[in-house]
Amino acid sequence: MRLPKEVENALDQAWNRVVAENSMERWLNLCEQEEWVDAPKNLPLLTRIFGASWYFTRFIFVNGSDIANLVDQPPPASFTTGACEQILQDALTLEGMDAGLERLRILKNRIMLQILIARLTEEFDQEKTEHALTCLAEATLGVIMRLQRLTPEYAANPISILGMGRMAGYEMTFGSDLDIIFLYGGDGADLDPQTERGIRLLLRNIAAQSPVGLLYEVDMRLRPHGNAGVLLTSLKSFLEYHGRERDIWERQMMTRCRILLDSDGSVQTLMNKVNGQIYARYDKRHLRSEIISMRQRVQKELGSPAGKYEIKRGRGGIMDIDFITHYYQLAYGHDNPELQTGSTREVLRRAADLEIMGRGDSADLLEAYDFLKQVETSLRLFDMKPISAFPASPQANTALARALGFASGEEEAFIHRYEAVTGSVRERFCRILES
């Protein structure tokens, strides 16, 4: 069928032109069959969504004009955790767990689509997008806890939650999983079996696939003892674990920790004690040596896939910047509490304000971090999967290059830009940590 002129023009901006064109033809046919008039009016923006994300293309087709018409509505001015939770709690009004979960999936993906619209229309930059996505994730977790009656007014063991990784620093992207740790009061003998079963069901429900999409993948490897550890950790055990002498890499991971749910106020007291261990005084030479050693190990084992660039773990990738900030936090955080934050961006800014990092290094690393996170976001958005690698061949990266503002035929320029950014990041990593 012949597409409207405005759609033809929009296809020139679509990240994946073929997917966008095929999806728009199907959509216009569906609108004709269902007699949906102007659903939506802003077809160019809908075209860009189709080209950016197959996940949201499916979501729009499954839900029809009701969801598609969001394209014509201005996104909310902000997406705070409270504002998202106010919308999501409509899922609590339905009878039956399954009905509530399905409604929650629709509402969560509806809000996430609005965040995508704000990003595509450049109302949100990368940092604002990540903050909104993290608030949405936190709100979703809070509502599903209430839906499954795991909140303090219902559970025999009041559950608290720590957000780790990107969740701790409000830096989640599309496709990010939930890095969380579940805590409860008392010792291991006090855990009610029903509470443990409830958490296991919660994890299954969060990651369950549905025609309207899923909520989130869940990653709990950062809990004490990793995958070999218990699902729920008592406050006492958590304090004992982190109160002992731990490897530097475990201290690094704990710099990305934020309380999401404190059932009775005891977790804040706990974290005050834990942070006293994390932000101790370190020998800087030993600290640098351990951080470099771990970074080399991660790159060797996970950061060098054949024929691909690894955005997160590869040479000069996101992890280089993270590890630089970990060093500043552990080396100077004892005397400078403002460095005790879960946000990589905030550490870079505050380290410059404290004059322990050069302004130029801070600005360049912030710019590199934004670029690499944009690459990661664009890569994950298509199918909402937490992937972090893309092919080294320029010809295989047309959609990714277009997402980063490069025109068709400029795939090699995108690769050169990526290599220049990662090369600059690695140079600073070596200069800062090997000095």
VMD Tcl script that draws the C-alpha trace (Angstrom):
set ca {
  {0.00 0.00 0.00}
  {1.07 3.59 -0.54}
  {2.09 5.23 2.71}
  {1.22 8.84 3.55}
  {3.91 11.35 2.65}
  {4.49 12.25 6.29}
  {5.18 8.58 7.04}
  {7.59 8.30 4.12}
  {9.52 11.25 5.54}
  {9.50 9.73 9.04}
  {10.96 6.51 7.70}
  {14.12 8.43 6.89}
  {14.55 8.98 10.65}
  {13.44 5.54 11.81}
  {16.20 3.47 13.37}
  {15.11 0.25 11.68}
  {13.48 1.39 8.45}
  {12.33 -2.03 7.24}
  {10.62 -2.91 10.53}
  {9.03 0.53 10.73}
  {7.69 0.39 7.17}
  {6.25 -3.11 7.49}
  {4.68 -2.33 10.85}
  {3.13 0.90 9.60}
  {1.55 -0.86 6.64}
  {0.04 -3.45 9.00}
  {-1.13 -0.72 11.36}
  {-2.90 1.30 8.68}
  {-4.62 -1.86 7.43}
  {-5.73 -2.66 10.98}
  {-7.06 0.87 11.47}
  {-9.10 0.52 8.29}
  {-10.52 -2.83 9.37}
  {-11.39 -1.64 12.89}
  {-12.59 1.78 11.67}
  {-10.14 3.59 13.95}
  {-10.05 7.16 12.75}
  {-6.83 9.08 13.39}
  {-5.42 6.43 15.70}
  {-3.17 8.22 16.22}
  {-2.89 11.52 14.39}
  {0.88 11.73 14.86}
  {1.83 8.97 12.44}
  {5.45 10.15 12.08}
  {6.09 9.60 15.79}
  {4.34 6.22 15.68}
  {6.62 5.33 12.76}
  {9.68 6.16 14.85}
  {8.41 3.98 17.71}
  {7.90 1.08 15.31}
  {11.46 1.51 14.06}
  {12.96 1.80 17.54}
  {11.32 -1.09 19.39}
  {9.76 -4.33 18.29}
  {8.75 -4.83 21.94}
  {6.57 -1.71 21.93}
  {5.37 -2.39 18.39}
  {3.90 -5.67 19.67}
  {2.50 -3.90 22.72}
  {0.69 -1.33 20.57}
  {-0.76 -3.97 18.23}
  {-1.99 -6.12 21.13}
  {-3.70 -3.17 22.87}
  {-4.90 -1.28 19.81}
  {-5.96 2.34 19.49}
  {-6.17 2.93 23.25}
  {-2.38 2.62 23.57}
  {-1.57 4.04 20.15}
  {-3.34 7.28 21.03}
  {-0.71 7.94 23.70}
  {1.39 9.16 20.80}
  {-0.87 12.22 20.51}
  {-0.70 13.06 24.22}
  {2.13 15.06 25.77}
  {4.12 12.89 28.20}
  {3.84 13.76 31.90}
  {6.25 16.45 33.00}
  {7.91 14.05 35.43}
  {7.86 10.39 36.34}
  {8.48 10.25 40.07}
  {8.13 6.99 41.98}
  {5.00 8.34 43.68}
  {3.40 9.48 40.43}
  {4.05 6.12 38.77}
  {2.76 4.22 41.78}
  {-0.46 6.24 41.78}
  {-1.17 4.99 38.24}
  {0.01 1.43 38.81}
  {-2.05 0.87 41.94}
  {-5.15 0.56 39.75}
  {-4.00 -3.06 39.41}
  {-4.87 -3.53 43.09}
  {-8.56 -2.88 42.42}
  {-9.09 -6.01 40.32}
  {-10.21 -9.31 41.79}
  {-7.77 -12.18 41.49}
  {-3.98 -12.27 41.34}
  {-3.78 -13.07 37.62}
  {-6.04 -10.18 36.64}
  {-4.09 -7.79 38.83}
  {-0.77 -8.89 37.38}
  {-1.96 -8.51 33.80}
  {-3.30 -5.04 34.53}
  {0.00 -4.15 36.20}
  {1.95 -5.27 33.10}
  {-0.22 -3.11 30.85}
  {0.06 -0.06 33.09}
  {3.81 -0.45 33.53}
  {4.41 -0.79 29.80}
  {2.06 2.09 29.11}
  {4.15 4.38 31.33}
  {7.36 3.04 29.83}
  {6.03 3.84 26.37}
  {5.39 7.42 27.51}
  {9.01 7.60 28.69}
  {10.13 6.35 25.27}
  {8.02 9.04 23.61}
  {9.65 11.69 25.80}
  {13.06 10.35 24.76}
  {12.28 10.17 21.03}
  {10.88 13.71 21.04}
  {13.97 14.88 22.96}
  {11.92 16.18 25.88}
  {14.09 13.90 28.02}
  {17.83 13.50 27.68}
  {19.60 10.26 28.58}
  {19.92 11.08 32.27}
  {16.27 12.09 32.71}
  {15.18 8.97 30.81}
  {17.18 6.72 33.12}
  {15.83 8.47 36.21}
  {12.24 8.02 34.99}
  {12.79 4.35 34.15}
  {14.25 3.72 37.60}
  {11.31 5.43 39.33}
  {8.94 3.28 37.29}
  {10.79 0.11 38.26}
  {10.72 1.05 41.94}
  {7.01 1.85 41.79}
  {6.27 -1.44 40.01}
  {8.13 -3.39 42.68}
  {6.20 -1.61 45.42}
  {2.82 -2.33 43.84}
  {3.49 -6.01 43.17}
  {4.61 -6.39 46.79}
  {1.22 -5.04 47.84}
  {-0.56 -7.16 45.26}
  {0.97 -10.31 46.73}
  {0.48 -9.11 50.32}
  {4.18 -9.10 51.17}
  {4.08 -5.65 52.75}
  {4.41 -5.27 56.55}
  {0.67 -5.21 57.25}
  {0.32 -8.72 55.78}
  {3.63 -10.61 55.99}
  {4.70 -12.56 59.07}
  {8.25 -11.43 58.28}
  {8.30 -7.78 57.18}
  {10.42 -7.65 54.04}
  {12.81 -4.85 53.12}
  {14.49 -4.41 49.75}
  {17.84 -3.03 48.63}
  {18.28 -1.83 45.06}
  {21.69 -2.56 43.60}
  {23.61 -1.63 40.47}
  {21.92 0.82 38.10}
  {18.78 0.79 40.21}
  {20.73 2.26 43.12}
  {21.89 5.26 41.10}
  {18.68 5.98 39.15}
  {20.52 4.91 35.99}
  {18.41 2.08 34.59}
  {17.93 1.87 30.84}
  {15.27 0.20 28.72}
  {15.82 -3.53 29.15}
  {17.59 -3.20 32.50}
  {16.83 -5.95 34.98}
  {16.08 -5.47 38.66}
  {19.19 -5.91 40.83}
  {17.68 -6.42 44.27}
  {18.35 -7.98 47.66}
  {15.55 -9.07 50.01}
  {16.14 -8.61 53.75}
  {14.11 -9.55 56.82}
  {14.47 -8.99 60.55}
  {15.69 -11.63 62.97}
  {17.94 -14.62 62.30}
  {17.49 -17.49 59.85}
  {15.42 -19.56 62.25}
  {12.74 -16.86 62.35}
  {11.89 -16.95 58.62}
  {8.28 -17.92 57.98}
  {8.11 -20.52 55.15}
  {5.04 -18.80 53.73}
  {7.00 -15.55 53.37}
  {9.76 -17.35 51.48}
  {7.21 -18.99 49.17}
  {5.66 -15.59 48.60}
  {9.00 -14.11 47.50}
  {9.63 -17.03 45.13}
  {6.21 -16.47 43.59}
  {6.91 -12.76 43.38}
  {10.10 -13.37 41.39}
  {8.29 -15.69 38.98}
  {5.48 -13.20 38.47}
  {7.84 -10.28 37.82}
  {9.65 -12.15 35.05}
  {6.62 -13.96 33.59}
  {6.01 -13.41 29.87}
  {2.60 -12.25 28.66}
  {1.09 -11.12 25.34}
  {1.19 -7.56 26.74}
  {4.86 -7.87 27.71}
  {6.62 -8.61 30.97}
  {7.48 -6.60 34.04}
  {11.23 -7.12 34.49}
  {13.97 -9.68 34.49}
  {15.40 -10.07 37.99}
  {19.06 -10.38 39.01}
  {19.87 -11.33 42.59}
  {23.51 -12.31 42.14}
  {24.68 -9.38 44.28}
  {23.16 -10.83 47.46}
  {25.60 -12.29 50.00}
  {27.26 -15.43 48.61}
  {25.77 -14.75 45.15}
  {23.72 -17.48 43.49}
  {24.73 -19.87 46.26}
  {23.22 -17.60 48.90}
  {19.77 -17.75 50.46}
  {16.88 -15.97 48.76}
  {16.11 -13.83 51.81}
  {18.90 -12.61 54.06}
  {18.38 -11.69 57.68}
  {19.57 -8.26 58.78}
  {21.90 -9.97 61.23}
  {23.48 -12.16 58.55}
  {23.81 -9.25 56.14}
  {25.66 -7.18 58.73}
  {27.89 -10.10 59.70}
  {28.76 -10.77 56.06}
  {29.73 -7.20 55.24}
  {31.26 -6.61 58.66}
  {34.01 -9.11 57.92}
  {37.05 -8.42 55.77}
  {35.75 -8.61 52.19}
  {37.46 -8.47 48.82}
  {37.75 -5.02 47.26}
  {35.42 -5.98 44.42}
  {32.67 -6.69 46.95}
  {33.22 -3.25 48.44}
  {32.97 -1.83 44.93}
  {29.60 -3.49 44.36}
  {28.27 -2.14 47.65}
  {28.91 1.44 46.53}
  {25.87 0.83 44.31}
  {23.27 0.15 46.99}
  {20.11 2.07 47.90}
  {17.23 1.28 50.23}
  {14.01 0.78 48.25}
  {11.80 -0.51 51.04}
  {12.52 -0.25 54.76}
  {9.69 -2.06 56.48}
  {10.35 -0.79 60.00}
  {13.25 1.66 59.79}
  {15.85 -0.92 60.85}
  {17.47 -1.15 57.40}
  {18.67 2.44 57.54}
  {20.38 1.67 60.85}
  {21.85 -1.46 59.26}
  {23.19 0.42 56.22}
  {24.77 3.08 58.41}
  {26.83 0.30 60.00}
  {27.58 -1.42 56.69}
  {28.67 1.83 55.08}
  {31.13 2.28 57.90}
  {32.80 -0.90 56.64}
  {32.47 -0.08 52.94}
  {33.84 3.44 53.24}
  {36.75 2.60 55.49}
  {40.28 3.92 55.08}
  {42.18 2.05 52.38}
  {45.75 1.99 51.23}
  {45.37 3.71 47.86}
  {48.15 1.74 46.19}
  {46.55 -1.57 47.19}
  {43.10 -0.26 46.24}
  {44.24 0.70 42.74}
  {45.99 -2.64 42.26}
  {42.89 -4.63 43.25}
  {40.56 -2.57 41.07}
  {42.84 -2.90 38.04}
  {43.20 -6.65 38.59}
  {39.44 -7.19 38.77}
  {38.85 -5.00 35.74}
  {41.36 -7.00 33.71}
  {39.75 -10.24 34.81}
  {36.24 -9.12 33.85}
  {37.41 -7.89 30.46}
  {39.26 -11.13 29.76}
  {36.38 -13.40 30.81}
  {33.33 -11.41 29.68}
  {34.42 -8.31 27.79}
  {35.96 -9.69 24.62}
  {33.32 -11.65 22.64}
  {34.53 -12.73 19.21}
  {33.54 -10.31 16.46}
  {31.69 -7.94 18.79}
  {32.09 -4.79 20.83}
  {31.12 -5.19 24.50}
  {29.65 -1.89 25.68}
  {29.66 -2.66 29.37}
  {32.62 -4.93 30.08}
  {34.81 -4.33 27.01}
  {37.92 -2.20 26.78}
  {37.04 1.41 27.57}
  {33.40 0.50 28.20}
  {30.94 1.54 30.88}
  {32.69 -0.56 33.49}
  {35.91 1.41 33.06}
  {34.02 4.54 34.11}
  {32.27 2.70 36.93}
  {35.58 1.39 38.28}
  {37.12 4.86 38.17}
  {34.25 6.14 40.30}
  {34.52 3.14 42.64}
  {38.14 4.09 43.23}
  {37.28 7.68 44.12}
  {34.47 6.53 46.40}
  {36.55 4.00 48.32}
  {39.70 6.10 48.39}
  {38.03 9.35 49.49}
  {34.52 8.43 50.65}
  {35.49 8.04 54.31}
  {36.28 11.75 54.60}
  {33.81 12.92 51.96}
  {30.32 11.47 52.59}
  {29.01 13.20 49.46}
  {30.83 10.52 47.45}
  {28.69 7.82 49.08}
  {26.12 7.74 46.27}
  {24.87 5.02 43.95}
  {25.13 7.25 40.88}
  {28.16 7.09 38.61}
  {27.33 10.53 37.21}
  {27.09 12.09 40.66}
  {30.46 10.67 41.71}
  {32.08 12.23 38.62}
  {30.49 15.59 39.38}
  {31.23 15.57 43.09}
  {34.81 14.39 42.65}
  {35.41 17.40 40.42}
  {33.73 19.71 42.95}
  {36.04 18.30 45.65}
  {39.02 18.90 43.32}
  {40.20 15.31 43.61}
  {39.41 14.81 39.91}
  {40.21 17.26 37.17}
  {37.30 19.19 35.67}
  {38.35 18.07 32.21}
  {38.41 14.39 33.16}
  {35.02 14.73 34.85}
  {33.40 16.45 31.87}
  {34.89 14.04 29.32}
  {33.92 10.97 31.33}
  {30.37 12.26 31.80}
  {30.08 12.81 28.05}
  {31.50 9.35 27.35}
  {29.16 7.77 29.90}
  {26.14 9.37 28.25}
  {27.26 8.19 24.81}
  {27.87 4.61 25.95}
  {24.58 4.49 27.84}
  {22.79 5.75 24.71}
  {24.37 2.93 22.71}
  {23.33 0.44 25.37}
  {19.78 1.86 25.57}
  {19.29 1.80 21.80}
  {20.56 -1.76 21.59}
  {18.32 -3.04 24.38}
  {15.19 -1.16 23.41}
  {14.37 -3.22 20.34}
  {13.51 -6.39 22.25}
  {13.78 -5.15 25.86}
  {16.61 -7.54 26.68}
  {19.66 -6.77 28.89}
  {22.21 -7.27 26.11}
  {25.47 -5.33 26.02}
  {27.29 -6.34 22.82}
  {26.92 -5.47 19.15}
  {28.65 -6.73 15.97}
  {32.00 -5.21 15.02}
  {31.00 -5.15 11.35}
  {29.77 -1.66 10.36}
  {27.25 -3.15 7.90}
  {25.47 -4.94 10.76}
  {24.89 -1.72 12.69}
  {22.68 0.42 10.46}
  {19.82 0.64 12.98}
  {22.17 1.25 15.92}
  {24.07 3.96 14.05}
  {20.82 5.70 13.08}
  {19.71 5.58 16.73}
  {22.86 7.51 17.63}
  {22.18 10.18 15.01}
  {24.23 8.83 12.12}
  {22.64 8.71 8.68}
  {22.43 5.62 6.48}
  {25.84 4.98 5.00}
  {27.61 6.42 8.07}
  {27.95 3.13 9.92}
  {31.74 3.30 9.79}
  {31.64 6.81 11.26}
  {29.62 5.42 14.16}
  {32.18 2.67 14.74}
  {34.99 5.23 14.63}
  {33.13 7.36 17.17}
  {32.62 4.35 19.44}
  {36.30 3.41 19.22}
  {37.37 7.00 19.90}
  {35.16 7.24 22.99}
  {36.23 3.88 24.43}
  {39.87 4.66 23.63}
  {39.62 7.95 25.52}
  {37.93 6.24 28.49}
  {40.62 3.57 28.68}
  {43.37 6.20 28.54}
  {41.86 7.94 31.57}
  {41.33 4.64 33.38}
  {45.02 3.82 33.01}
  {46.19 7.32 33.90}
  {44.02 7.59 37.03}
  {44.40 4.05 38.38}
  {47.97 3.26 37.35}
  {49.45 6.53 38.59}
}
mol new
graphics top color blue
foreach p $ca { graphics top sphere $p radius 0.5 }
foreach p [lrange $ca 0 end-1] q [lrange $ca 1 end] { graphics top cylinder $p $q radius 0.2 }
display resetview
